[in-house]
Amino acid sequence: MVMSVEVMLLVIIGGLTLLGYMVAINAHGTARMSLSYLIATLMLGATVWVVVQYLNSGVAEQRKAEIQRLAKEKDLAEQRLQEEQEAGKGDRERQAMADKMRAVIAKASPLASRMTAMDMQDRSVDFDGLVARAVALGKEVDEVRQEFEAMTGPQSVFAEATATVKEAMQVLKEAAYYCRLFYQSEDSDQEDLRARIMRQKARSASDLFQKATGQLTP
């Protein structure tokens, strides 16, 4: 094992102190013996002082290292806490955006279902009432489309779902257009064609809304 410089110096100082006492023991004459013991005692005191300082420095170094370790652990704990808080905040914001998208889908999807099952020639309603119903349905579609287009956050966070909803809104708009156009038909063949196109587009929009809902699931 390699001995450190400090330990080697302590060994040397201890050896000199021991040598001083050996000289004092072998000294002859009162004056020489007294002087030898005085010098040896001073050397012993110096040796003890050096040893105590060396031990204290080791304790101080350990205490300093412990303080640094605790400070580092504290910084790491604070960093992890901050990261967890930021992650939790991001999750909450993402959830809020997903809820907004679902709310729009919840308004638009029933419109598609209504057009899919709509009785275009309901005998309980006169012609003007049927036209008014088609116009009102078109306005509802426009309102929900505008609500969707006003949303900004989800478009960047849920890009795939946003694209799907955007496509669904366009198809739903086309379905509403054929719903109104049905009552401008010139004959029954034209009515059948427009009603069929309307229902096809409404079903397609409904499927797209369902797909977008799945894309919003974490």
Contacts in CASP RR format, 6 or more apart in sequence:
PFRMAT RR
TARGET T0000
AUTHOR 0000-0000-0000
METHOD contacts of the structure
MODEL  1
MVMSVEVMLLVIIGGLTLLGYMVAINAHGTARMSLSYLIATLMLGATVWV
VVQYLNSGVAEQRKAEIQRLAKEKDLAEQRLQEEQEAGKGDRERQAMADK
MRAVIAKASPLASRMTAMDMQDRSVDFDGLVARAVALGKEVDEVRQEFEA
MTGPQSVFAEATATVKEAMQVLKEAAYYCRLFYQSEDSDQEDLRARIMRQ
KARSASDLFQKATGQLTP
3 11 0 8 1.000
6 54 0 8 1.000
9 50 0 8 1.000
10 47 0 8 1.000
10 50 0 8 1.000
10 51 0 8 1.000
10 54 0 8 1.000
13 43 0 8 1.000
13 46 0 8 1.000
13 47 0 8 1.000
13 50 0 8 1.000
14 47 0 8 1.000
16 43 0 8 1.000
16 47 0 8 1.000
17 40 0 8 1.000
17 43 0 8 1.000
17 44 0 8 1.000
17 46 0 8 1.000
17 47 0 8 1.000
20 36 0 8 1.000
20 39 0 8 1.000
20 40 0 8 1.000
20 43 0 8 1.000
21 37 0 8 1.000
21 40 0 8 1.000
21 44 0 8 1.000
23 36 0 8 1.000
23 40 0 8 1.000
24 33 0 8 1.000
24 36 0 8 1.000
24 37 0 8 1.000
24 39 0 8 1.000
24 40 0 8 1.000
27 33 0 8 1.000
27 35 0 8 1.000
27 36 0 8 1.000
94 157 0 8 1.000
97 153 0 8 1.000
97 154 0 8 1.000
97 157 0 8 1.000
97 158 0 8 1.000
98 154 0 8 1.000
98 158 0 8 1.000
98 216 0 8 1.000
100 151 0 8 1.000
100 154 0 8 1.000
101 151 0 8 1.000
101 154 0 8 1.000
101 158 0 8 1.000
101 161 0 8 1.000
101 162 0 8 1.000
101 165 0 8 1.000
101 212 0 8 1.000
101 216 0 8 1.000
102 213 0 8 1.000
102 216 0 8 1.000
104 144 0 8 1.000
104 147 0 8 1.000
104 148 0 8 1.000
104 151 0 8 1.000
104 165 0 8 1.000
105 165 0 8 1.000
105 209 0 8 1.000
105 212 0 8 1.000
105 213 0 8 1.000
107 144 0 8 1.000
107 147 0 8 1.000
108 141 0 8 1.000
108 144 0 8 1.000
108 145 0 8 1.000
108 148 0 8 1.000
108 165 0 8 1.000
108 168 0 8 1.000
108 169 0 8 1.000
108 172 0 8 1.000
108 205 0 8 1.000
108 209 0 8 1.000
109 206 0 8 1.000
109 209 0 8 1.000
109 210 0 8 1.000
111 137 0 8 1.000
111 140 0 8 1.000
111 141 0 8 1.000
111 144 0 8 1.000
111 172 0 8 1.000
111 176 0 8 1.000
112 168 0 8 1.000
112 172 0 8 1.000
112 175 0 8 1.000
112 202 0 8 1.000
112 203 0 8 1.000
112 205 0 8 1.000
112 206 0 8 1.000
112 209 0 8 1.000
113 202 0 8 1.000
113 206 0 8 1.000
114 137 0 8 1.000
115 137 0 8 1.000
115 175 0 8 1.000
115 176 0 8 1.000
115 179 0 8 1.000
115 198 0 8 1.000
115 199 0 8 1.000
115 202 0 8 1.000
116 199 0 8 1.000
116 202 0 8 1.000
116 203 0 8 1.000
116 206 0 8 1.000
118 179 0 8 1.000
118 198 0 8 1.000
120 130 0 8 1.000
120 179 0 8 1.000
120 182 0 8 1.000
120 191 0 8 1.000
120 195 0 8 1.000
121 130 0 8 1.000
122 130 0 8 1.000
125 133 0 8 1.000
127 183 0 8 1.000
130 183 0 8 1.000
131 180 0 8 1.000
131 183 0 8 1.000
134 176 0 8 1.000
134 179 0 8 1.000
134 180 0 8 1.000
134 182 0 8 1.000
134 183 0 8 1.000
135 180 0 8 1.000
137 176 0 8 1.000
137 179 0 8 1.000
138 176 0 8 1.000
138 179 0 8 1.000
138 180 0 8 1.000
141 172 0 8 1.000
141 173 0 8 1.000
141 175 0 8 1.000
141 176 0 8 1.000
142 173 0 8 1.000
144 169 0 8 1.000
145 169 0 8 1.000
145 172 0 8 1.000
145 173 0 8 1.000
148 165 0 8 1.000
148 166 0 8 1.000
148 169 0 8 1.000
154 161 0 8 1.000
154 162 0 8 1.000
155 162 0 8 1.000
158 215 0 8 1.000
158 216 0 8 1.000
160 215 0 8 1.000
161 212 0 8 1.000
161 214 0 8 1.000
161 215 0 8 1.000
161 216 0 8 1.000
164 208 0 8 1.000
164 211 0 8 1.000
164 212 0 8 1.000
164 215 0 8 1.000
165 208 0 8 1.000
165 209 0 8 1.000
165 212 0 8 1.000
167 208 0 8 1.000
168 204 0 8 1.000
168 205 0 8 1.000
168 208 0 8 1.000
168 209 0 8 1.000
168 212 0 8 1.000
169 205 0 8 1.000
171 201 0 8 1.000
171 204 0 8 1.000
171 205 0 8 1.000
171 208 0 8 1.000
172 201 0 8 1.000
172 202 0 8 1.000
172 205 0 8 1.000
174 201 0 8 1.000
175 197 0 8 1.000
175 198 0 8 1.000
175 199 0 8 1.000
175 201 0 8 1.000
175 202 0 8 1.000
175 205 0 8 1.000
178 194 0 8 1.000
178 195 0 8 1.000
178 197 0 8 1.000
178 198 0 8 1.000
178 201 0 8 1.000
179 198 0 8 1.000
181 194 0 8 1.000
182 191 0 8 1.000
182 194 0 8 1.000
182 195 0 8 1.000
182 198 0 8 1.000
185 191 0 8 1.000
185 194 0 8 1.000
END
